[in-house]
């Protein structure tokens, strides 16, 4: 079961700011979006905006928290629908890839330049690693992952790789979906049993067909 905090409820003033800012951050990159432009776009006074969020870094962190909560809700729904863990992982990855098709690569680069944001991400990393380790353990029980894998080593490697590849050269050279597939899914595939590999290959085939349809 995933933890659902609902720190910024739908309809609240803070959530209205977060939803608006997230769209601008994704489209323009974080650096190009100012607190002034957010206030103007929302027809809100700067004083009111700063009462809700002390600075842009605090707002960026809140945006990340809401994105995380949305993903947790999706995972919870899939879990309650009796999906196995690999199906849940693949659905979450698919959701992220589709979302990031509309995201400027500059957003990925920019958030790495804000110290408070990076501190928040690093502080949450231990909890994320523990959660992923539990997912792998459940996958072992479901016969989806190989029994001879070192779960702790794999999860730490994945999170380390995630950090190393968030740089301007990489995100400008490759699309975010490409990075998910080649750095995430293919690595995950190597940890799977034949049953797990079959699920991943079906997912990749379906995703590629969708992409081919878009280009027609």
TITI-233159 format. One record per residue (C-alpha): x, y, z. Coordinates in steps of 0.1 Angstrom, whole numbers, always signed. Example, Ala and Ser with C-alpha at 12.3 -4.5 7.8 and 13.67 -1.06 7.14 Angstrom:
<x: +123 | y: -45 | z: +78> .
<x: +137 | y: -11 | z: +71> .
This chain:
<x: +0 | y: +0 | z: +0> .
<x: +13 | y: +35 | z: -8> .
<x: +11 | y: +65 | z: +14> .
<x: -14 | y: +92 | z: +4> .
<x: -8 | y: +125 | z: +20> .
<x: -30 | y: +149 | z: +0> .
<x: -10 | y: +179 | z: +13> .
<x: -25 | y: +202 | z: -13> .
<x: -62 | y: +194 | z: -18> .
<x: -80 | y: +201 | z: -51> .
<x: -96 | y: +235 | z: -51> .
<x: -73 | y: +251 | z: -26> .
<x: -55 | y: +283 | z: -34> .
<x: -21 | y: +265 | z: -30> .
<x: -32 | y: +238 | z: -54> .
<x: -44 | y: +264 | z: -80> .
<x: -9 | y: +279 | z: -79> .
<x: +8 | y: +246 | z: -81> .
<x: -12 | y: +234 | z: -111> .
<x: -6 | y: +266 | z: -130> .
<x: +31 | y: +267 | z: -122> .
<x: +36 | y: +231 | z: -131> .
<x: +23 | y: +236 | z: -166> .
<x: +46 | y: +266 | z: -171> .
<x: +76 | y: +249 | z: -156> .
<x: +71 | y: +219 | z: -179> .
<x: +66 | y: +240 | z: -210> .
<x: +92 | y: +267 | z: -205> .
<x: +117 | y: +253 | z: -180> .
<x: +119 | y: +264 | z: -144> .
<x: +145 | y: +292 | z: -150> .
<x: +122 | y: +311 | z: -175> .
<x: +93 | y: +312 | z: -151> .
<x: +92 | y: +338 | z: -124> .
<x: +70 | y: +343 | z: -94> .
<x: +59 | y: +376 | z: -110> .
<x: +48 | y: +358 | z: -142> .
<x: +29 | y: +332 | z: -122> .
<x: +11 | y: +359 | z: -102> .
<x: +3 | y: +378 | z: -134> .
<x: -10 | y: +346 | z: -151> .
<x: -32 | y: +338 | z: -121> .
<x: -43 | y: +374 | z: -117> .
<x: -31 | y: +372 | z: -82> .
<x: -12 | y: +398 | z: -62> .
<x: +25 | y: +390 | z: -56> .
<x: +18 | y: +395 | z: -19> .
<x: -8 | y: +367 | z: -19> .
<x: +15 | y: +344 | z: -39> .
<x: +44 | y: +349 | z: -15> .
<x: +21 | y: +343 | z: +15> .
<x: +14 | y: +309 | z: +0> .
<x: +49 | y: +301 | z: -11> .
<x: +79 | y: +319 | z: +3> .
<x: +100 | y: +316 | z: -28> .
<x: +102 | y: +297 | z: -62> .
<x: +122 | y: +268 | z: -47> .
<x: +94 | y: +261 | z: -22> .
<x: +69 | y: +262 | z: -51> .
<x: +90 | y: +238 | z: -72> .
<x: +91 | y: +214 | z: -43> .
<x: +53 | y: +216 | z: -38> .
<x: +49 | y: +209 | z: -75> .
<x: +70 | y: +178 | z: -72> .
<x: +51 | y: +167 | z: -42> .
<x: +18 | y: +169 | z: -60> .
<x: +32 | y: +150 | z: -90> .
<x: +43 | y: +123 | z: -66> .
<x: +10 | y: +121 | z: -49> .
<x: -8 | y: +117 | z: -82> .
<x: +15 | y: +88 | z: -90> .
<x: +9 | y: +73 | z: -56> .
<x: -29 | y: +74 | z: -62> .
<x: -25 | y: +57 | z: -95> .
<x: -3 | y: +30 | z: -80> .
<x: -29 | y: +26 | z: -52> .
<x: -57 | y: +21 | z: -77> .
<x: -37 | y: -4 | z: -97> .
<x: -28 | y: -23 | z: -65> .
<x: -64 | y: -25 | z: -54> .
<x: -73 | y: -38 | z: -88> .
<x: -50 | y: -68 | z: -81> .
<x: -24 | y: -60 | z: -107> .
<x: +10 | y: -76 | z: -102> .
<x: +39 | y: -53 | z: -93> .
<x: +55 | y: -54 | z: -127> .
<x: +22 | y: -44 | z: -144> .
<x: +20 | y: -15 | z: -119> .
<x: +56 | y: -5 | z: -126> .
<x: +51 | y: -5 | z: -164> .
<x: +18 | y: +14 | z: -161> .
<x: +35 | y: +41 | z: -140> .
<x: +64 | y: +43 | z: -164> .
<x: +40 | y: +46 | z: -194> .
<x: +22 | y: +74 | z: -175> .
<x: +55 | y: +92 | z: -169> .
<x: +67 | y: +88 | z: -205> .
<x: +34 | y: +102 | z: -219> .
<x: +35 | y: +131 | z: -195> .
<x: +71 | y: +139 | z: -203> .
<x: +64 | y: +139 | z: -241> .
<x: +51 | y: +174 | z: -235> .
<x: +79 | y: +185 | z: -211> .
<x: +107 | y: +207 | z: -222> .
<x: +141 | y: +191 | z: -216> .
<x: +151 | y: +224 | z: -200> .
<x: +128 | y: +216 | z: -170> .
<x: +149 | y: +185 | z: -162> .
<x: +181 | y: +205 | z: -164> .
<x: +168 | y: +235 | z: -144> .
<x: +156 | y: +216 | z: -113> .
<x: +191 | y: +203 | z: -108> .
<x: +203 | y: +239 | z: -103> .
<x: +182 | y: +247 | z: -72> .
<x: +199 | y: +236 | z: -40> .
<x: +167 | y: +234 | z: -18> .
<x: +150 | y: +213 | z: -45> .
<x: +180 | y: +189 | z: -47> .
<x: +181 | y: +187 | z: -9> .
<x: +144 | y: +177 | z: -10> .
<x: +150 | y: +151 | z: -37> .
<x: +180 | y: +136 | z: -18> .
<x: +161 | y: +136 | z: +15> .
<x: +133 | y: +115 | z: -1> .
<x: +157 | y: +92 | z: -19> .
<x: +162 | y: +68 | z: +11> .
<x: +124 | y: +64 | z: +14> .
<x: +121 | y: +58 | z: -23> .
<x: +148 | y: +32 | z: -23> .
<x: +131 | y: +13 | z: +5> .
<x: +98 | y: +14 | z: -14> .
<x: +114 | y: +1 | z: -46> .
<x: +132 | y: -27 | z: -26> .
<x: +98 | y: -38 | z: -12> .
<x: +84 | y: -38 | z: -48> .
<x: +112 | y: -61 | z: -59> .
<x: +106 | y: -84 | z: -30> .
<x: +69 | y: -86 | z: -39> .
<x: +79 | y: -93 | z: -75> .
<x: +101 | y: -121 | z: -63> .
<x: +71 | y: -137 | z: -45> .
<x: +50 | y: -133 | z: -77> .
<x: +76 | y: -150 | z: -98> .
<x: +84 | y: -120 | z: -119> .
<x: +120 | y: -113 | z: -109> .
<x: +149 | y: -137 | z: -108> .
<x: +157 | y: -152 | z: -74> .
<x: +194 | y: -146 | z: -77> .
<x: +192 | y: -108 | z: -80> .
<x: +208 | y: -85 | z: -53> .
<x: +179 | y: -62 | z: -46> .
<x: +198 | y: -36 | z: -26> .
<x: +226 | y: -33 | z: -52> .
<x: +201 | y: -30 | z: -81> .
<x: +180 | y: -3 | z: -65> .
<x: +210 | y: +18 | z: -55> .
<x: +224 | y: +14 | z: -90> .
<x: +192 | y: +25 | z: -105> .
<x: +189 | y: +56 | z: -83> .
<x: +226 | y: +64 | z: -89> .
<x: +221 | y: +61 | z: -127> .
<x: +190 | y: +84 | z: -124> .
<x: +212 | y: +111 | z: -109> .
<x: +242 | y: +107 | z: -133> .
<x: +220 | y: +111 | z: -164> .
<x: +202 | y: +143 | z: -154> .
<x: +225 | y: +167 | z: -172> .
<x: +221 | y: +190 | z: -201> .
<x: +240 | y: +170 | z: -227> .
<x: +219 | y: +139 | z: -221> .
<x: +184 | y: +154 | z: -220> .
<x: +191 | y: +175 | z: -250> .
<x: +204 | y: +145 | z: -270> .
<x: +177 | y: +120 | z: -261> .
<x: +140 | y: +122 | z: -254> .
<x: +128 | y: +115 | z: -219> .
<x: +108 | y: +84 | z: -231> .
<x: +141 | y: +71 | z: -247> .
<x: +159 | y: +75 | z: -213> .
<x: +131 | y: +56 | z: -195> .
<x: +132 | y: +27 | z: -220> .
<x: +170 | y: +23 | z: -224> .
<x: +181 | y: +32 | z: -189> .
<x: +151 | y: +19 | z: -170> .
<x: +130 | y: -7 | z: -187> .
<x: +159 | y: -26 | z: -203> .
<x: +177 | y: -27 | z: -170> .
<x: +146 | y: -39 | z: -153> .
<x: +141 | y: -66 | z: -180> .
<x: +175 | y: -81 | z: -171> .
<x: +162 | y: -87 | z: -135> .
<x: +131 | y: -106 | z: -147> .
<x: +121 | y: -142 | z: -151> .
<x: +108 | y: -154 | z: -185> .
<x: +73 | y: -145 | z: -172> .
<x: +84 | y: -109 | z: -164> .
<x: +103 | y: -106 | z: -197> .
<x: +72 | y: -115 | z: -215> .
<x: +52 | y: -87 | z: -198> .
<x: +79 | y: -62 | z: -206> .
<x: +82 | y: -72 | z: -242> .
<x: +45 | y: -69 | z: -246> .
<x: +46 | y: -35 | z: -231> .
<x: +74 | y: -24 | z: -254> .
<x: +56 | y: -37 | z: -285> .
<x: +24 | y: -19 | z: -275> .
<x: +43 | y: +14 | z: -269> .
<x: +62 | y: +12 | z: -302> .
<x: +30 | y: +6 | z: -321> .
<x: +14 | y: +37 | z: -304> .
<x: +44 | y: +57 | z: -314> .
<x: +42 | y: +45 | z: -350> .
<x: +5 | y: +54 | z: -352> .
<x: +14 | y: +89 | z: -340> .
<x: +38 | y: +94 | z: -369> .
<x: +14 | y: +83 | z: -396> .
